[in-house]
Amino acid sequence: MQKKNNIKKNFYDDKVVLKPWGYEYTLFRINSHCRVVFVHIKYKKKTSLHCHPSKNTGFIILDGNAKVQIGIYKRNKKIYRPLKRLVLRKGLYHSLESVSKKGLYALEFEFPANERDLLRFQDFYGREKKKYEGKKSTKQHNFFRFNKLGTKDQSFVSNNKVIEILTIKSKNDIKKISELSLICILKGTLTNKEKIVGLKYGEIMKGKTLLIFLKKFELDKYKSLVLMSVKNLPKLL
């Protein structure tokens, strides 16, 4: 008998959400626990200056350069290039602008998953008092989407990056992690012998750093560590 998919479907999961600055779509979701969003921002376009009052978020840049504003002051801007990461606590205002002619491509991580958790401080397209986009701003899509959890590892290639979901069940699985990758922990924790949490879901770090933590702390015997890994596509010789 085929096992049921243990990820509940959400209205936005099979749709591109059209934005005045580009688009986004859900690449992966673990029920209400977390969501991974593929984001495309057109050249010289930018998101609203906004925050998420009840969720932590983060980004991994896939392609193009992002000019990121943190906080409400314009002077607090920094350029993030491909395979750079950004971690944002709940309630922290931020905006991403594409400064590359080819546009900006990034992964956004939400903990917990909640599209409606949005407060715009300033918007450049007249949406300052509006909620997250509804049905009229969506359309069906045929993009790749991770749709199962706890099965075999899955991967696909986008913007010359290999994007994978890896399940780490034991120390023998650690060899799956590349030191050269960027990792977001989607589910699970690492603890010491007294069961004090030393690292948990929501963190984004280099594969090399995660391997150090895995030597220091223990995996939960009853829960797998679920990771999203991003690394450059190997060059052909």
The 8 nearest C-alpha neighbors of each residue, nearest first, counted from 0:
[[1, 2, 3, 4, 5, 150, 147, 149],
 [2, 0, 3, 4, 5, 150, 147, 149],
 [1, 3, 0, 4, 5, 150, 147, 149],
 [4, 2, 5, 1, 6, 0, 147, 7],
 [3, 5, 6, 147, 2, 7, 148, 146],
 [6, 4, 3, 7, 148, 147, 29, 30],
 [7, 5, 4, 30, 29, 8, 147, 28],
 [6, 8, 30, 5, 9, 4, 29, 28],
 [7, 9, 6, 12, 10, 30, 11, 28],
 [8, 10, 12, 11, 7, 13, 30, 28],
 [11, 9, 12, 8, 13, 14, 134, 137],
 [12, 10, 14, 9, 13, 25, 24, 15],
 [11, 13, 9, 25, 10, 14, 8, 24],
 [14, 12, 11, 139, 140, 15, 10, 25],
 [15, 13, 139, 138, 11, 140, 12, 137],
 [14, 16, 24, 138, 137, 23, 140, 17],
 [15, 17, 137, 23, 22, 136, 24, 14],
 [18, 16, 22, 136, 137, 15, 21, 23],
 [17, 19, 21, 22, 20, 16, 136, 23],
 [20, 18, 21, 124, 17, 22, 44, 46],
 [19, 21, 18, 44, 40, 41, 45, 46],
 [22, 20, 40, 18, 39, 41, 19, 17],
 [23, 21, 17, 18, 39, 16, 38, 15],
 [22, 24, 38, 16, 37, 15, 39, 36],
 [25, 23, 15, 37, 36, 16, 26, 14],
 [24, 26, 36, 12, 27, 35, 37, 11],
 [25, 27, 144, 36, 35, 37, 145, 24],
 [26, 28, 35, 145, 25, 34, 144, 146],
 [29, 27, 34, 33, 30, 35, 6, 26],
 [28, 30, 33, 32, 6, 31, 34, 27],
 [29, 31, 7, 32, 6, 28, 33, 112],
 [30, 32, 112, 33, 111, 29, 113, 28],
 [33, 31, 111, 29, 30, 112, 110, 34],
 [34, 32, 112, 111, 110, 109, 29, 28],
 [33, 35, 28, 112, 109, 27, 108, 36],
 [36, 34, 108, 27, 26, 107, 25, 28],
 [37, 35, 25, 107, 26, 24, 106, 38],
 [36, 38, 106, 24, 23, 26, 105, 25],
 [37, 39, 23, 105, 104, 106, 36, 22],
 [40, 38, 104, 22, 21, 103, 23, 41],
 [41, 39, 21, 103, 20, 102, 97, 44],
 [40, 42, 102, 44, 21, 20, 97, 43],
 [41, 43, 102, 97, 100, 44, 99, 98],
 [44, 42, 97, 98, 41, 96, 45, 99],
 [45, 43, 20, 41, 42, 96, 97, 40],
 [46, 44, 96, 95, 20, 97, 47, 43],
 [45, 47, 94, 95, 48, 96, 20, 44],
 [46, 48, 122, 49, 121, 94, 119, 123],
 [47, 49, 94, 121, 93, 120, 119, 92],
 [50, 48, 119, 92, 120, 118, 93, 47],
 [49, 51, 92, 90, 91, 118, 117, 52],
 [50, 52, 117, 90, 116, 89, 53, 54],
 [53, 51, 90, 89, 50, 54, 116, 117],
 [54, 52, 51, 89, 116, 90, 55, 111],
 [55, 53, 89, 110, 111, 51, 52, 56],
 [54, 56, 89, 88, 110, 87, 109, 57],
 [57, 55, 109, 87, 108, 86, 110, 54],
 [56, 58, 86, 108, 85, 87, 107, 109],
 [59, 57, 107, 85, 106, 84, 108, 60],
 [58, 60, 84, 106, 105, 83, 82, 61],
 [59, 61, 105, 81, 82, 83, 62, 58],
 [60, 62, 105, 81, 104, 82, 59, 158],
 [63, 61, 104, 81, 103, 60, 158, 64],
 [64, 62, 103, 99, 102, 81, 104, 80],
 [63, 65, 80, 99, 98, 79, 97, 103],
 [66, 64, 97, 79, 96, 78, 67, 98],
 [65, 67, 78, 96, 77, 95, 79, 97],
 [68, 66, 95, 76, 77, 94, 65, 78],
 [67, 69, 76, 94, 93, 75, 70, 95],
 [70, 68, 93, 75, 92, 67, 76, 71],
 [69, 71, 92, 72, 93, 68, 91, 75],
 [70, 72, 73, 92, 69, 48, 93, 68],
 [73, 71, 74, 70, 75, 69, 68, 76],
 [74, 72, 75, 71, 76, 68, 70, 69],
 [73, 75, 72, 76, 68, 71, 77, 69],
 [76, 74, 73, 68, 69, 72, 77, 70],
 [77, 75, 68, 67, 74, 66, 69, 73],
 [76, 78, 67, 66, 79, 68, 75, 65],
 [79, 77, 66, 65, 67, 80, 64, 76],
 [80, 78, 65, 64, 83, 66, 77, 81],
 [79, 81, 64, 83, 82, 60, 78, 65],
 [82, 80, 60, 61, 62, 83, 63, 64],
 [83, 81, 60, 61, 59, 80, 84, 181],
 [84, 82, 81, 60, 80, 59, 79, 85],
 [85, 83, 59, 58, 60, 82, 86, 203],
 [84, 86, 58, 57, 59, 87, 83, 203],
 [87, 85, 57, 56, 58, 84, 88, 203],
 [88, 86, 56, 57, 55, 91, 89, 85],
 [87, 89, 55, 91, 90, 56, 86, 54],
 [88, 90, 55, 54, 52, 51, 91, 53],
 [89, 91, 52, 50, 51, 92, 88, 53],
 [92, 90, 50, 89, 88, 93, 70, 87],
 [93, 91, 50, 70, 49, 69, 48, 90],
 [92, 94, 69, 48, 68, 49, 70, 50],
 [93, 95, 48, 68, 46, 67, 47, 49],
 [96, 94, 67, 45, 46, 66, 65, 68],
 [97, 95, 45, 66, 65, 44, 98, 67],
 [96, 98, 65, 42, 103, 43, 99, 102],
 [97, 99, 43, 64, 42, 65, 96, 66],
 [100, 98, 102, 63, 101, 64, 97, 42],
 [101, 99, 42, 102, 98, 43, 41, 63],
 [102, 100, 99, 42, 63, 103, 41, 62],
 [103, 101, 41, 42, 99, 100, 40, 97],
 [102, 104, 63, 40, 97, 39, 62, 64],
 [105, 103, 39, 62, 61, 38, 60, 63],
 [104, 106, 60, 61, 38, 59, 37, 107],
 [107, 105, 37, 59, 58, 36, 38, 60],
 [106, 108, 58, 36, 57, 35, 105, 37],
 [107, 109, 35, 57, 56, 34, 58, 36],
 [108, 110, 56, 34, 33, 112, 111, 55],
 [111, 109, 33, 55, 54, 112, 32, 56],
 [110, 112, 32, 33, 109, 54, 31, 113],
 [113, 111, 33, 31, 34, 109, 110, 32],
 [112, 114, 115, 116, 111, 31, 109, 54],
 [115, 113, 116, 112, 131, 117, 11, 132],
 [116, 114, 113, 117, 131, 130, 118, 51],
 [117, 115, 51, 114, 113, 53, 52, 118],
 [116, 118, 51, 115, 50, 119, 131, 49],
 [117, 119, 50, 49, 51, 120, 116, 52],
 [120, 118, 49, 127, 121, 48, 47, 117],
 [121, 119, 49, 48, 118, 127, 122, 47],
 [122, 120, 48, 119, 127, 47, 123, 49],
 [121, 123, 47, 127, 124, 126, 125, 48],
 [122, 124, 125, 47, 121, 126, 127, 46],
 [125, 123, 122, 126, 19, 127, 47, 20],
 [124, 126, 127, 123, 122, 128, 129, 121],
 [127, 125, 129, 128, 124, 122, 123, 130],
 [126, 128, 122, 119, 121, 129, 125, 120],
 [129, 127, 126, 130, 119, 125, 118, 120],
 [130, 128, 126, 127, 131, 119, 132, 125],
 [129, 131, 132, 128, 115, 117, 126, 118],
 [130, 132, 115, 133, 114, 129, 117, 116],
 [131, 133, 136, 130, 134, 16, 135, 137],
 [134, 132, 135, 136, 131, 137, 130, 16],
 [133, 135, 137, 136, 132, 138, 16, 11],
 [136, 134, 133, 137, 132, 138, 17, 16],
 [137, 135, 17, 134, 133, 16, 132, 138],
 [138, 136, 16, 134, 15, 135, 17, 14],
 [137, 139, 14, 15, 140, 16, 136, 17],
 [138, 140, 14, 13, 15, 137, 141, 16],
 [141, 139, 14, 142, 15, 13, 138, 24],
 [140, 142, 143, 139, 13, 14, 144, 15],
 [143, 141, 140, 144, 26, 13, 24, 15],
 [142, 144, 141, 145, 26, 155, 140, 146],
 [145, 143, 26, 146, 27, 142, 25, 141],
 [146, 144, 27, 26, 147, 143, 153, 164],
 [145, 147, 144, 27, 148, 6, 28, 4],
 [148, 146, 4, 145, 6, 150, 149, 5],
 [147, 149, 150, 5, 146, 6, 4, 29],
 [148, 150, 147, 151, 166, 152, 223, 225],
 [151, 149, 148, 152, 147, 166, 153, 165],
 [150, 152, 153, 149, 166, 165, 148, 147],
 [153, 151, 165, 164, 150, 166, 154, 163],
 [152, 154, 164, 163, 151, 165, 155, 145],
 [155, 153, 163, 162, 164, 161, 152, 156],
 [154, 156, 162, 161, 163, 157, 153, 143],
 [157, 155, 161, 160, 162, 159, 158, 154],
 [158, 156, 160, 159, 161, 155, 162, 61],
 [157, 159, 160, 62, 61, 156, 104, 161],
 [160, 158, 232, 157, 231, 156, 161, 61],
 [161, 159, 231, 232, 157, 158, 230, 156],
 [160, 162, 156, 230, 232, 229, 155, 231],
 [163, 161, 229, 154, 155, 228, 156, 160],
 [164, 162, 154, 228, 227, 153, 165, 161],
 [163, 165, 227, 153, 226, 152, 228, 154],
 [166, 164, 226, 152, 225, 163, 227, 167],
 [165, 167, 225, 224, 168, 223, 226, 152],
 [168, 166, 224, 172, 223, 169, 225, 165],
 [169, 167, 223, 166, 224, 172, 170, 222],
 [170, 168, 171, 172, 167, 218, 173, 223],
 [169, 171, 172, 173, 168, 167, 218, 213],
 [170, 172, 169, 173, 174, 168, 167, 175],
 [173, 171, 167, 170, 174, 169, 175, 168],
 [172, 174, 175, 170, 171, 176, 167, 169],
 [175, 173, 172, 176, 171, 177, 170, 210],
 [174, 176, 173, 172, 177, 165, 167, 171],
 [177, 175, 174, 173, 206, 178, 180, 210],
 [178, 176, 179, 180, 206, 175, 207, 174],
 [177, 179, 207, 206, 180, 176, 205, 210],
 [180, 178, 177, 206, 230, 207, 181, 205],
 [181, 179, 230, 206, 177, 229, 178, 205],
 [180, 182, 205, 229, 206, 204, 228, 230],
 [183, 181, 228, 204, 203, 227, 206, 205],
 [182, 184, 203, 227, 202, 226, 185, 201],
 [183, 185, 226, 200, 201, 202, 186, 225],
 [186, 184, 200, 226, 225, 183, 201, 227],
 [187, 185, 225, 200, 224, 184, 226, 188],
 [186, 188, 224, 200, 199, 223, 225, 222],
 [187, 189, 199, 198, 200, 190, 196, 224],
 [190, 188, 198, 218, 217, 197, 216, 196],
 [191, 189, 196, 194, 197, 195, 217, 216],
 [190, 192, 216, 194, 193, 195, 217, 196],
 [191, 193, 194, 190, 217, 195, 216, 196],
 [192, 194, 191, 195, 190, 196, 217, 216],
 [195, 193, 190, 191, 192, 196, 189, 217],
 [194, 196, 190, 193, 191, 197, 192, 189],
 [197, 195, 190, 198, 189, 194, 188, 191],
 [196, 198, 190, 189, 195, 191, 216, 199],
 [199, 197, 189, 188, 196, 190, 200, 202],
 [198, 200, 188, 187, 189, 201, 202, 197],
 [199, 201, 184, 186, 185, 202, 187, 188],
 [202, 200, 184, 185, 183, 110, 199, 203],
 [201, 203, 200, 184, 183, 204, 199, 198],
 [204, 202, 183, 182, 201, 184, 84, 86],
 [205, 203, 182, 181, 208, 206, 202, 183],
 [204, 206, 181, 208, 207, 182, 180, 209],
 [205, 207, 178, 180, 209, 208, 181, 177],
 [206, 208, 178, 210, 205, 209, 211, 179],
 [209, 207, 211, 205, 210, 206, 204, 212],
 [208, 210, 212, 206, 211, 207, 213, 205],
 [211, 209, 213, 207, 208, 212, 206, 214],
 [210, 212, 208, 214, 209, 213, 215, 207],
 [213, 211, 215, 209, 214, 210, 216, 208],
 [212, 214, 210, 216, 211, 215, 209, 217],
 [215, 213, 211, 212, 216, 210, 217, 209],
 [214, 216, 212, 213, 211, 217, 191, 210],
 [217, 215, 191, 190, 213, 189, 214, 212],
 [216, 218, 190, 189, 191, 219, 213, 215],
 [217, 219, 189, 220, 190, 216, 169, 188],
 [218, 220, 222, 221, 217, 189, 223, 188],
 [221, 219, 222, 218, 223, 168, 169, 217],
 [220, 222, 219, 223, 168, 218, 187, 224],
 [223, 221, 219, 220, 187, 224, 168, 218],
 [224, 222, 168, 167, 225, 187, 166, 221],
 [223, 225, 187, 167, 186, 166, 226, 168],
 [226, 224, 166, 186, 185, 165, 223, 184],
 [227, 225, 184, 165, 185, 164, 183, 228],
 [226, 228, 164, 183, 163, 182, 165, 184],
 [227, 229, 182, 163, 162, 181, 226, 180],
 [230, 228, 162, 181, 180, 161, 160, 182],
 [231, 229, 180, 161, 160, 181, 232, 179],
 [230, 232, 160, 161, 233, 159, 229, 180],
 [231, 233, 160, 159, 161, 234, 230, 156],
 [234, 232, 231, 235, 159, 230, 160, 161],
 [235, 233, 236, 232, 231, 159, 160, 230],
 [234, 236, 233, 232, 231, 159, 160, 161],
 [235, 234, 233, 232, 231, 159, 160, 161]]
